[in-house]
Amino acid sequence: MTAAPPAPVDRSLYTRAVVLGAGGNGGRDARALAVRLAAPGAEILSCASDDPRLAAARTDADLIVLARKGDRSAAGTAPRDILSLLHGCAQPVAVAPPGYAARAAPISRIAVAVDGGPDSLIAARHAAALRDEVHGTLVPVCVVNPLVALAPWGGTPVVEADPRPLSPQTAEQLHALGAGPLRILRGLTGAELCEFAAGVDLLVCGSRRRDALHRVVLGSTSEYLVRHLAFPLLITPAAGP
């Protein structure tokens, strides 16, 4: 059975962006990213609150933008606070790296992290909408984690790559979105995505609704990306409970 193409994202979704913690260099970094992600003519608002849910409710925003705090700067939002703010947010959240305003360039090459789950397909739809807006390219990226087979009687563990990247249905959905050839990386997800994203203008990834039991496991990739990002990151909402 042929997989149904994923529903497109309405580009008008990005007509009102709100920049959180809009003071100092962090505010400039976040605003520079908001200008590049929002639709032409979109409103870009500022909000002193660091809570994206409160800011979205007050401003009716459909895109939340903030800046990550640098190691030597008081401006921006600390990585641990970004992660807590993402939990339960219904809007896409964009994170600008420290110093982004000084080196910001037009967004053209967009990468999207995919793993076949519904959250990554939401991310792919948002990435495709942005690609269409900027007339750029969309590169889907899948990271295949190593599998460690424990050898009996204290032998040397055998490390081999998981040979199953994505299902045919997911590949068809990415093709329907006009994505480029799938790039398959092998290694630890966060580290591989960070290295690959150094060569693109934006990395898009999906978030997951996490209860207390699964928060540590499922949040590890997002945490790594937020803590180590040297590139703009867009995190799209979770698919559902």
C-alpha positions in Angstrom: 0.0 0.0 0.0 1.3 3.4 -1.0 1.8 5.7 2.0 -0.4 8.8 2.0 1.6 12.0 1.5 1.9 14.0 4.7 -0.4 17.0 5.0 1.5 20.2 4.0 2.1 23.0 6.6 0.3 26.2 5.8 3.1 28.8 5.4 0.8 31.4 6.9 1.5 29.6 10.2 4.6 31.9 10.6 2.9 35.3 10.5 3.5 36.3 14.1 6.7 35.5 15.8 7.6 36.5 19.4 11.1 37.0 20.6 11.6 36.0 24.3 13.9 37.8 26.6 14.4 40.5 24.0 17.2 42.5 25.8 20.9 42.7 25.0 22.9 40.5 22.6 20.5 37.5 23.2 17.6 39.6 21.9 19.5 40.7 18.8 20.4 37.1 18.1 16.9 35.9 18.5 15.4 38.7 16.4 17.9 38.0 13.6 16.7 34.4 13.5 13.0 35.5 13.7 13.4 37.7 10.6 14.8 34.8 8.6 12.1 32.3 9.7 9.0 34.3 9.7 6.9 34.9 6.5 7.4 38.1 4.6 5.5 40.9 6.3 5.1 38.9 9.5 4.8 40.7 12.9 7.8 40.2 15.1 7.0 41.0 18.7 9.1 41.1 21.8 8.2 39.6 25.2 10.1 40.0 28.5 8.7 36.6 29.7 10.9 33.5 29.2 7.9 31.2 29.2 6.9 30.4 25.6 3.4 29.2 26.5 2.7 32.5 28.4 4.2 34.5 25.5 2.2 32.7 22.9 -1.1 33.1 24.9 -0.4 36.9 25.3 0.5 37.6 21.7 -1.2 34.8 19.7 2.2 34.0 18.3 2.7 31.0 16.0 6.5 31.0 16.3 8.6 31.4 19.5 12.2 32.5 19.1 14.9 32.7 21.8 18.7 32.8 22.0 20.9 30.3 23.9 23.1 31.8 26.5 26.8 31.7 25.7 29.4 30.5 28.1 30.8 34.0 28.6 27.6 36.0 28.3 24.7 36.8 30.6 22.4 37.4 27.7 20.1 34.7 26.4 18.5 31.6 28.0 20.5 28.9 29.7 20.3 25.5 28.0 18.7 23.7 30.9 16.0 26.4 30.9 15.4 26.1 27.2 14.7 22.3 27.6 12.2 22.9 30.4 10.5 25.6 28.3 10.1 23.3 25.4 8.1 20.8 27.3 4.4 21.2 26.5 4.8 24.1 24.1 2.3 23.9 21.2 4.3 26.3 18.9 7.5 25.7 17.0 10.5 27.0 19.1 13.6 28.4 17.3 16.9 28.7 19.1 19.6 31.1 17.9 23.2 30.3 18.9 25.3 32.9 20.7 26.6 35.6 18.3 24.1 34.7 15.5 23.2 38.3 14.7 26.8 39.2 13.7 27.1 36.4 11.2 23.5 35.6 10.2 23.1 34.8 6.5 20.0 34.0 4.4 18.6 30.5 5.1 18.9 28.3 2.1 20.1 24.8 3.0 17.8 23.2 5.6 18.4 19.8 7.2 15.7 17.9 9.0 16.3 15.0 11.4 14.0 12.1 10.7 13.6 8.7 12.4 10.3 7.6 10.9 8.2 8.6 13.9 5.2 11.0 13.7 7.2 13.8 15.4 10.0 13.7 12.8 7.4 13.8 10.0 5.9 17.0 11.5 9.4 18.4 11.5 9.8 17.4 7.9 6.6 19.2 6.9 7.7 22.4 8.7 11.1 22.2 7.0 9.5 21.7 3.6 7.3 24.8 4.1 10.4 26.8 5.0 12.3 25.4 2.0 9.5 26.5 -0.3 9.4 30.0 1.2 13.2 30.6 0.8 13.5 28.6 -2.5 16.2 26.5 -0.9 17.0 22.8 -0.5 15.8 20.3 2.1 18.1 17.5 3.3 16.6 14.7 5.4 19.1 13.2 7.8 18.8 9.9 9.7 21.2 8.8 12.3 21.7 5.1 12.8 22.9 4.3 16.3 25.5 1.5 16.9 24.2 -1.7 18.4 26.4 -3.3 21.0 26.3 -7.0 21.3 27.7 -8.2 24.6 30.1 -11.1 24.2 29.6 -14.1 26.6 32.1 -14.9 29.3 33.7 -11.5 29.3 34.7 -11.4 25.7 35.1 -8.2 23.6 31.7 -6.5 22.8 30.9 -6.3 19.2 29.7 -2.9 17.9 27.7 -2.9 14.6 25.4 -0.4 13.0 21.6 -0.9 13.0 20.9 -1.8 9.3 17.3 -0.4 9.3 17.3 3.4 8.6 13.7 4.2 7.6 10.6 2.3 6.5 9.6 2.5 2.8 6.4 4.4 3.9 8.5 7.1 5.5 10.8 7.3 2.5 7.7 7.8 0.3 6.4 10.6 2.6 9.7 12.4 2.4 9.7 12.1 -1.4 6.2 13.5 -1.5 7.5 16.6 0.3 10.2 17.0 -2.3 13.1 16.3 0.0 16.5 15.5 -1.3 18.2 12.2 -1.0 18.3 10.8 2.5 21.7 11.2 4.3 22.4 8.3 6.7 24.9 9.0 9.5 26.2 6.4 11.8 27.1 7.1 15.4 25.5 8.9 18.4 22.5 11.0 17.3 23.3 14.3 19.0 27.0 14.4 18.0 26.3 13.3 14.4 23.6 15.9 13.9 25.7 18.7 15.4 28.6 17.8 13.0 26.3 17.6 10.0 24.4 20.8 10.8 27.7 22.8 10.7 27.3 22.7 6.9 23.6 23.9 6.7 21.8 27.1 7.6 19.1 25.5 9.8 18.5 22.2 11.5 14.8 21.2 12.1 13.9 18.4 14.5 10.7 17.3 16.3 10.0 17.2 19.9 8.3 14.5 21.8 5.6 14.6 24.5 7.4 13.1 27.5 6.1 11.9 30.8 8.4 11.7 33.8 9.3 8.0 33.1 10.5 8.7 29.5 11.9 12.2 29.9 15.5 11.2 30.4 15.7 8.8 27.5 13.8 10.7 24.9 15.2 14.1 25.8 18.8 13.2 25.4 19.1 14.3 21.7 17.4 17.6 22.2 19.5 18.3 25.3 22.7 17.6 23.4 21.6 19.8 20.5 20.6 22.7 22.7 23.8 22.6 24.8 26.2 22.3 21.8 24.4 24.2 19.0 26.6 26.5 16.9 23.8 26.8 14.3 20.1 27.8 14.3 17.7 25.1 15.5 14.0 24.8 15.0 12.1 22.4 17.2 8.6 21.6 16.1 5.7 20.5 18.4 5.0 17.0 19.3 2.5 14.9 17.4 0.3 14.2 20.4 0.0 12.5 23.8 
